[in-house]
Amino acid sequence: MPSQRQLRAGELVRHALVDILAREELRDKDLSGVSVTISEVRCSPDLRHAQVFCAPLGGGDTQKTVNALNRCSKFLSSRLGRELTMKFTPRLRFSADNSFETASAMNELLHRPEVVRDLKTDGE
């Protein structure tokens, strides 16, 4: 389990990254015109590394977006260092966030007729 310090630092990094991505015009052609959703940031215990879970907003090629963000990670880290008042600026590693697809698949599964039938109570 992450500590309170790690969780707090992760949220600070997430908010700062959202602001940076909204303001900055990144030069990478794979990121032009793409809005990125950052759902979670997990920091290491020493707060020197951060794993950022992200996905393109509205769908799209997730892996292409993640690769482009990893290419821009040094630039984003430098901008992050200006935004945060932490002792160390964490090194960013972007990963695809598959929770949206998992939630969609789970929702689809729960709406299948045989599952709906089994979930009904005797009073319904």
N, C-alpha and C positions, 0 to 999 in steps of 0.2 A: 504494500500500500504506500502511495506517495505521502510525504509529510505535508503539513499545512503550508510550510515554506515553499515546497515544490509546486503545490497547487496555486498558491498566490502568485508565484513568479510566472507560472504557465499562463495564467489569466492576464497578467500584465503584458507578457510577450504577445499573446493573441490579440489583445486590444490594440497594441502598438502596430502590429503587422497589418491589421485591418485598415488602420488609418494610413499607413504607408502605402499599401496597395491601392487605396482609394485616391490618394494624392499624386503619387509618382507615375510617370509615364515610362514604363519599362521598354527597353529597346528590343527585346527578344520578339521575333516575329510570331512565335507560337503563343505569346501572351497578349498580342495586340487585339483589342476588342473583346477580351475574355474577362469576365468578372469571376473572381475566385472566392469561394466560401471557405473560411478557416473555422473548422468545428472544434478543434482541440489542440492544445500544445502540452506536451509532456516533457518536463525538464528532468535532467539527471540529478542525483542527490547533491552534486557539487555545483549545479546550475551552470555548468560550462557547455552543455549540449542540450539541444531542444529538438524534439521530434514534432513536426507540425503536420497535422492531418488536414488535408484540404481536398476540394473537388471544384470543378468548374460549375458555376451557377447556371442552372437551366440545362444541365447535361452537357454532353460533348465528350471529347477524347480526354479522359482523366489522366491516362499515363503520359500523354503528350504534354499536358499542363504541368504535371508533377515534374517531369524531366526538365521543362523550361524553368520552373521555379528553383530546382536544384542548381541549374546553371547560373541563376541570378542570386544564389544564396549569399555570396560574399558581399554583393552590393546591398542586399536587404539587411544583412548583419551590420554593415557600416551605418546605414540609416537607423537601425534599431539602437545602436550605441548612442546616437544623438538624442533619441527619444526617452530612453530609460536611464534611471539613476541607480544602476546595479554595479557592483564591483567588477563583474566580468560580463561581457556581452556574449550570450550563448551562440555557439555554432549551430546553424539551422540545417536540419535535414527534413525535407518534405516527403510525405508519404500519402498515398491515395487513401481517402476516407470512403470505405465501403459500407458505412452504416446506413446510408440512404437506400442503397440497393437491398440490403438485408431487411430493413424495415418494410420496403415495398414488397419483397418476396413473402415476408411473414404476414402482411396484410392480405395479400392474394391467397395465401394458404388458408387463413382463417375465414375467408369468404367462399371457400369451395362448398358445394352443396352437402357433401357427406360430413364435413366438419361442422357446418351450421346445424345439421340434423342432430349430431351427437352433442352439441353444446346446449341445445334447448332443454329447459327444465320441464318437469311434468305439468306445471301450471300453464305453459305457453302453448 
